[in-house]
Amino acid sequence: MRVAIAGAGNVGRSIATELIGNGHSVMLIERQPKALRPERVPEADWVLADACELSSLQEADVAGCDVVVAATGDDKANLVLSLLAKTEFGVARVVARVNRAENEWLFTEQWGVDVAVSKPRLMAALVEEAVTVGQLVRLMTFRQGQANLVEITLPADSPVEGRAVRDAPLPPDAALVAIVRGNRVLAPTPDDTLEPRDELVFVCTVDVEDQVRAVVLGHRLT
């Protein structure tokens, strides 16, 4: 993929390094001259420009990118870039960083955001995931489809404990996408057996979250 990342701070550079390591082409857009440090990620294309200016994005050929990542430390700038990338350049996938929790409600498809990554929410989710068994923890929201990535650590008294994945009656619009068991990550098959302390990762719509919780936890819902 060709990916444009706005914001060459620690977050933007880390994303760029990871994507380049996975074989993707990355362009880093930075408006502060002092932050323009190509030697830190030499494999990326570096552009000195304001990502909120239409002319700058045109010169950078953002329309030729498969993904735009709005990773600046300014929520207003991330929203403006997201909207321009989607409406003016037709970028297929826009991922935006949310810096302040109170602004999270703005990061929707109306602003061109396909996936909003909230640092406060993610940190809170990681804390909950580390200490909570038998509770649904929302890890990430995919705004365009109104779907969430959620995790439930299977308690010992779960009605699906010891049963095969195929026997867990998940509702429509819900999919078990991973099982984290100890230090292993399993791509679940219908024959895999669910064990206590398994971390079950689902993608599901908001409307069926309670049903997913009911399947996994049973009477614990009431």
SEMI-608084 format. One record per residue (C-alpha): residue number from 1; residue in three letters; x, y, z. Coordinates in nm, 2 decimals. Layout:
REM SEMI-608084
seq NUM type ala x X y Y z Z
...
REM end
This chain:
REM SEMI-608084
seq 1 type met x 0.00 y 0.00 z 0.00
seq 2 type arg x 0.09 y 0.36 z -0.03
seq 3 type val x 0.03 y 0.54 z 0.30
seq 4 type ala x 0.04 y 0.91 z 0.38
seq 5 type ile x 0.10 y 0.99 z 0.75
seq 6 type ala x 0.05 y 1.35 z 0.87
seq 7 type gly x 0.26 y 1.43 z 1.18
seq 8 type ala x 0.62 y 1.32 z 1.21
seq 9 type gly x 0.63 y 1.31 z 1.59
seq 10 type asn x 0.69 y 0.99 z 1.79
seq 11 type val x 0.36 y 0.85 z 1.69
seq 12 type gly x 0.38 y 0.92 z 1.32
seq 13 type arg x 0.74 y 0.79 z 1.30
seq 14 type ser x 0.66 y 0.47 z 1.49
seq 15 type ile x 0.37 y 0.40 z 1.25
seq 16 type ala x 0.58 y 0.47 z 0.95
seq 17 type thr x 0.86 y 0.24 z 1.07
seq 18 type glu x 0.62 y -0.04 z 1.13
seq 19 type leu x 0.45 y -0.01 z 0.80
seq 20 type ile x 0.78 y 0.02 z 0.61
seq 21 type gly x 0.89 y -0.30 z 0.79
seq 22 type asn x 0.58 y -0.47 z 0.65
seq 23 type gly x 0.67 y -0.37 z 0.30
seq 24 type his x 0.45 y -0.06 z 0.25
seq 25 type ser x 0.54 y 0.27 z 0.09
seq 26 type val x 0.51 y 0.56 z 0.34
seq 27 type met x 0.50 y 0.94 z 0.30
seq 28 type leu x 0.55 y 1.15 z 0.61
seq 29 type ile x 0.39 y 1.50 z 0.60
seq 30 type glu x 0.52 y 1.75 z 0.86
seq 31 type arg x 0.46 y 2.12 z 0.88
seq 32 type gln x 0.72 y 2.21 z 1.14
seq 33 type pro x 1.07 y 2.24 z 0.98
seq 34 type lys x 1.25 y 2.15 z 1.30
seq 35 type ala x 1.05 y 1.82 z 1.31
seq 36 type leu x 1.16 y 1.73 z 0.96
seq 37 type arg x 1.42 y 1.47 z 1.04
seq 38 type pro x 1.45 y 1.23 z 0.74
seq 39 type glu x 1.74 y 1.05 z 0.90
seq 40 type arg x 1.50 y 0.91 z 1.17
seq 41 type val x 1.30 y 0.72 z 0.91
seq 42 type pro x 1.52 y 0.73 z 0.59
seq 43 type glu x 1.30 y 0.48 z 0.40
seq 44 type ala x 1.00 y 0.72 z 0.41
seq 45 type asp x 0.93 y 1.00 z 0.17
seq 46 type trp x 0.94 y 1.32 z 0.37
seq 47 type val x 0.73 y 1.62 z 0.28
seq 48 type leu x 0.74 y 1.97 z 0.45
seq 49 type ala x 0.38 y 2.09 z 0.42
seq 50 type asp x 0.06 y 2.18 z 0.61
seq 51 type ala x -0.17 y 1.87 z 0.58
seq 52 type cys x -0.47 y 2.10 z 0.64
seq 53 type glu x -0.41 y 2.29 z 0.31
seq 54 type leu x -0.57 y 2.16 z 0.00
seq 55 type ser x -0.29 y 2.27 z -0.23
seq 56 type ser x -0.03 y 2.10 z -0.02
seq 57 type leu x -0.22 y 1.77 z -0.03
seq 58 type gln x -0.25 y 1.80 z -0.40
seq 59 type glu x 0.12 y 1.86 z -0.45
seq 60 type ala x 0.19 y 1.55 z -0.22
seq 61 type asp x -0.04 y 1.35 z -0.45
seq 62 type val x -0.26 y 1.23 z -0.15
seq 63 type ala x -0.51 y 1.11 z -0.41
seq 64 type gly x -0.26 y 0.84 z -0.50
seq 65 type cys x -0.26 y 0.70 z -0.15
seq 66 type asp x -0.45 y 0.39 z -0.04
seq 67 type val x -0.45 y 0.51 z 0.33
seq 68 type val x -0.42 y 0.84 z 0.51
seq 69 type val x -0.33 y 0.85 z 0.87
seq 70 type ala x -0.40 y 1.17 z 1.06
seq 71 type ala x -0.15 y 1.13 z 1.35
seq 72 type thr x -0.08 y 1.49 z 1.46
seq 73 type gly x -0.12 y 1.60 z 1.82
seq 74 type asp x -0.39 y 1.84 z 1.72
seq 75 type asp x -0.75 y 1.70 z 1.70
seq 76 type lys x -0.87 y 1.99 z 1.48
seq 77 type ala x -0.59 y 1.92 z 1.23
seq 78 type asn x -0.67 y 1.55 z 1.23
seq 79 type leu x -1.03 y 1.61 z 1.16
seq 80 type val x -0.97 y 1.86 z 0.88
seq 81 type leu x -0.72 y 1.63 z 0.71
seq 82 type ser x -0.96 y 1.33 z 0.74
seq 83 type leu x -1.24 y 1.53 z 0.58
seq 84 type leu x -1.02 y 1.65 z 0.29
seq 85 type ala x -0.87 y 1.31 z 0.23
seq 86 type lys x -1.21 y 1.15 z 0.20
seq 87 type thr x -1.41 y 1.42 z 0.03
seq 88 type glu x -1.15 y 1.59 z -0.19
seq 89 type phe x -0.92 y 1.30 z -0.28
seq 90 type gly x -1.14 y 0.99 z -0.24
seq 91 type val x -0.89 y 0.81 z -0.02
seq 92 type ala x -1.03 y 0.46 z 0.05
seq 93 type arg x -0.92 y 0.44 z 0.42
seq 94 type val x -0.87 y 0.72 z 0.67
seq 95 type val x -0.73 y 0.65 z 1.02
seq 96 type ala x -0.73 y 0.93 z 1.27
seq 97 type arg x -0.57 y 0.98 z 1.61
seq 98 type val x -0.78 y 1.11 z 1.89
seq 99 type asn x -0.58 y 1.31 z 2.14
seq 100 type arg x -0.84 y 1.43 z 2.38
seq 101 type ala x -1.12 y 1.20 z 2.50
seq 102 type glu x -1.38 y 1.47 z 2.49
seq 103 type asn x -1.33 y 1.51 z 2.12
seq 104 type glu x -1.39 y 1.14 z 2.04
seq 105 type trp x -1.75 y 1.19 z 1.94
seq 106 type leu x -1.64 y 1.41 z 1.65
seq 107 type phe x -1.44 y 1.14 z 1.48
seq 108 type thr x -1.71 y 0.98 z 1.27
seq 109 type glu x -1.77 y 0.90 z 0.90
seq 110 type gln x -1.93 y 1.25 z 0.86
seq 111 type trp x -1.57 y 1.38 z 0.91
seq 112 type gly x -1.43 y 1.12 z 0.68
seq 113 type val x -1.29 y 0.90 z 0.95
seq 114 type asp x -1.31 y 0.53 z 0.89
seq 115 type val x -1.11 y 0.42 z 1.21
seq 116 type ala x -1.06 y 0.65 z 1.51
seq 117 type val x -0.78 y 0.55 z 1.75
seq 118 type ser x -0.83 y 0.71 z 2.09
seq 119 type lys x -0.52 y 0.70 z 2.31
seq 120 type pro x -0.72 y 0.76 z 2.63
seq 121 type arg x -0.98 y 0.49 z 2.54
seq 122 type leu x -0.71 y 0.25 z 2.43
seq 123 type met x -0.51 y 0.30 z 2.75
seq 124 type ala x -0.83 y 0.25 z 2.96
seq 125 type ala x -0.91 y -0.06 z 2.76
seq 126 type leu x -0.57 y -0.21 z 2.82
seq 127 type val x -0.60 y -0.14 z 3.19
seq 128 type glu x -0.94 y -0.31 z 3.20
seq 129 type glu x -0.82 y -0.60 z 2.99
seq 130 type ala x -0.53 y -0.66 z 3.23
seq 131 type val x -0.74 y -0.68 z 3.54
seq 132 type thr x -1.09 y -0.79 z 3.43
seq 133 type val x -1.23 y -1.14 z 3.37
seq 134 type gly x -1.58 y -1.19 z 3.25
seq 135 type gln x -1.63 y -0.83 z 3.12
seq 136 type leu x -1.66 y -0.71 z 2.77
seq 137 type val x -1.38 y -0.46 z 2.70
seq 138 type arg x -1.41 y -0.24 z 2.39
seq 139 type leu x -1.07 y -0.20 z 2.23
seq 140 type met x -1.13 y -0.01 z 1.91
seq 141 type thr x -1.42 y 0.14 z 1.71
seq 142 type phe x -1.45 y 0.12 z 1.34
seq 143 type arg x -1.66 y 0.42 z 1.27
seq 144 type gln x -1.77 y 0.37 z 0.91
seq 145 type gly x -1.93 y 0.03 z 0.98
seq 146 type gln x -2.03 y 0.11 z 1.34
seq 147 type ala x -1.84 y -0.21 z 1.44
seq 148 type asn x -1.62 y -0.26 z 1.74
seq 149 type leu x -1.32 y -0.47 z 1.83
seq 150 type val x -1.40 y -0.62 z 2.17
seq 151 type glu x -1.24 y -0.86 z 2.41
seq 152 type ile x -1.38 y -1.09 z 2.68
seq 153 type thr x -1.16 y -1.31 z 2.90
seq 154 type leu x -1.35 y -1.63 z 2.95
seq 155 type pro x -1.44 y -1.71 z 3.31
seq 156 type ala x -1.43 y -2.06 z 3.45
seq 157 type asp x -1.81 y -2.08 z 3.48
seq 158 type ser x -1.89 y -1.96 z 3.13
seq 159 type pro x -2.15 y -2.17 z 2.95
seq 160 type val x -1.92 y -2.21 z 2.65
seq 161 type glu x -1.62 y -2.32 z 2.85
seq 162 type gly x -1.50 y -2.66 z 2.72
seq 163 type arg x -1.72 y -2.63 z 2.40
seq 164 type ala x -1.60 y -2.61 z 2.04
seq 165 type val x -1.61 y -2.27 z 1.87
seq 166 type arg x -1.88 y -2.40 z 1.63
seq 167 type asp x -2.10 y -2.46 z 1.93
seq 168 type ala x -2.09 y -2.11 z 2.06
seq 169 type pro x -2.42 y -1.96 z 1.92
seq 170 type leu x -2.29 y -1.62 z 1.82
seq 171 type pro x -2.54 y -1.37 z 1.67
seq 172 type pro x -2.53 y -1.24 z 1.32
seq 173 type asp x -2.29 y -0.94 z 1.28
seq 174 type ala x -2.04 y -1.10 z 1.53
seq 175 type ala x -1.72 y -1.29 z 1.45
seq 176 type leu x -1.46 y -1.45 z 1.68
seq 177 type val x -1.14 y -1.33 z 1.51
seq 178 type ala x -0.87 y -1.44 z 1.76
seq 179 type ile x -0.81 y -1.64 z 2.08
seq 180 type val x -0.52 y -1.53 z 2.30
seq 181 type arg x -0.41 y -1.83 z 2.51
seq 182 type gly x -0.11 y -1.76 z 2.73
seq 183 type asn x 0.16 y -1.64 z 2.50
seq 184 type arg x -0.01 y -1.78 z 2.19
seq 185 type val x -0.24 y -1.61 z 1.94
seq 186 type leu x -0.47 y -1.86 z 1.77
seq 187 type ala x -0.68 y -1.81 z 1.46
seq 188 type pro x -0.99 y -1.99 z 1.57
seq 189 type thr x -1.12 y -2.29 z 1.38
seq 190 type pro x -1.47 y -2.45 z 1.43
seq 191 type asp x -1.30 y -2.74 z 1.61
seq 192 type asp x -1.10 y -2.53 z 1.87
seq 193 type thr x -1.21 y -2.58 z 2.23
seq 194 type leu x -1.27 y -2.27 z 2.44
seq 195 type glu x -1.07 y -2.28 z 2.77
seq 196 type pro x -1.09 y -2.07 z 3.09
seq 197 type arg x -0.88 y -1.76 z 3.08
seq 198 type asp x -0.89 y -1.75 z 2.70
seq 199 type glu x -0.90 y -1.39 z 2.58
seq 200 type leu x -1.16 y -1.39 z 2.31
seq 201 type val x -1.14 y -1.11 z 2.05
seq 202 type phe x -1.45 y -1.03 z 1.85
seq 203 type val x -1.55 y -0.79 z 1.58
seq 204 type cys x -1.92 y -0.71 z 1.61
seq 205 type thr x -2.17 y -0.43 z 1.56
seq 206 type val x -2.27 y -0.22 z 1.85
seq 207 type asp x -2.62 y -0.36 z 1.84
seq 208 type val x -2.51 y -0.72 z 1.91
seq 209 type glu x -2.25 y -0.65 z 2.19
seq 210 type asp x -2.50 y -0.75 z 2.46
seq 211 type gln x -2.58 y -1.07 z 2.27
seq 212 type val x -2.21 y -1.16 z 2.24
seq 213 type arg x -2.17 y -1.09 z 2.62
seq 214 type ala x -2.47 y -1.32 z 2.69
seq 215 type val x -2.33 y -1.61 z 2.48
seq 216 type val x -2.00 y -1.59 z 2.66
seq 217 type leu x -2.11 y -1.51 z 3.01
seq 218 type gly x -2.46 y -1.66 z 3.02
seq 219 type his x -2.63 y -1.61 z 3.36
seq 220 type arg x -2.36 y -1.36 z 3.46
seq 221 type leu x -2.55 y -1.10 z 3.25
seq 222 type thr x -2.84 y -1.09 z 3.48
REM end
